[in-house]
């Protein structure tokens, strides 16, 4: 394994201040999307109980993407994120496309999160104009992220903890209702048999099962966030493998058990697509504050996503600047070793969310198209991680042999995952709303291709991340 060459003491550099506790919870927070809380009603309605298999299959595939990312990051500790290894292994164009695409993904997702936070805040303060909490939240995120990277880790730790407690609470409540023989006001008895006694596990057939993939894949956006922490993890050779290896357990605990609990208590046909099944289960259980509690959880989940977005976009801009693919100002660190200019720029983009709320109060629906575009672009980033791994296996065989964290299945599983992403794209083309997102996505790549020609002509050579 190639070790990082020591950074000169007088040269500012990112600090390794994220502990194992931070990395583990950042990984968990990235794996649990807001879509699980708010979007699972629609996925259950589409796929029925087979939605359990949908989440398991997506989680299984993304586990291998994360293992490929983990082996690559640990093969050379000069790699700060997947920008570095994609640029090194696939060529400078890949670093440019990966970095700017990932930045765009998180800015779009962050704007949607800011809009969502404003909407959730109205639950408690209906008279408050939505742009006020949006503005306040962006200001809070910026100020806390400017302090130190450890502050980001602390924020993400507590945000993720709230989501974990909510899901464990739901699973425990559901199991209690099943084992106590709870009967709902409509006469439905809570039992595991509800999973298969109404049309079996695939009540809507194969097409219903496939339809679940279109929405469920969006719930996993952010799972790669742990890959942007590599340069600031205290002991990456220990913490990154632990975080990545626990992904299967997280998928089972947070997705599969939660969905089983929901459908055991409320038969899948009774789940209302437009409502959060989390709220419905807690209301059935007699928790009077269920709506308030889940509103707080979902607000926290959106805040966690926005916080991760602010962190990762600033680090992406820092990496792009180091490559010569972004203005030099983004490569400068503050006295606290934080890429402050990147934080200012990304938070300024998030403020567009507050501006749009002010100009167009009912803006939430307008984000359906652009967040779908974002999710498709996340799949592009995952694909480049796999392609980088294939190049690594071809041209860095000695590094692979020396690796203590080899990707299971190697090249074969890379091809399986790539085929799976192609399958998802085909599914997205079948529905009108997601098809329109697929149609506009190429515009982004055309824009990148044009700007890359301009940047390449002005590129300054980089000295860092080569294996030699």
Buried (B, 14 or more C-beta within 10 A) or exposed (E): EBEBEEEEEEEBEBBBBBBBEBBBBBBBBBBBBBBBBBBBBBBBBBBBBBBBBBBBBBBBBBBBBBBBBBBBBBBBBBBBBBBBBBBBBBEBBBBBBBBBBBBBBBBBBBBBBBBBBBBBBBBEEEEEBBBBBBBBBBEEBBEBBBBBBBBBBBBBBEBBBBBBEBBBBBBEBBBBBBEEEBEBEEEBBBBBEBBBEBBEBBBBEEEBBBBBBBBBBBBBBBBBBBBBBBBBBBEBEEBBBEBBBBBEEBBBBBBBBBBBBBBBBBBBEBBEEEEBBBBBBBBBBEBEEBBEBBBBBBBBBBBBBBBBBBBBBBBBBBBBBBBBBBBEBBBBBBEBBBBBBBBBBBBEBBBBBBBBBBEEEEBBEEBBBBBBBBBBBBBBBBBBBBBBBBBBBEEBEEBBEEBEBEBEBBBEBBEBBBEBBEEBBEBBEEBEEBEBBBEEBEEBEEEBEEEBEEBEEEEEEBEEBEBE
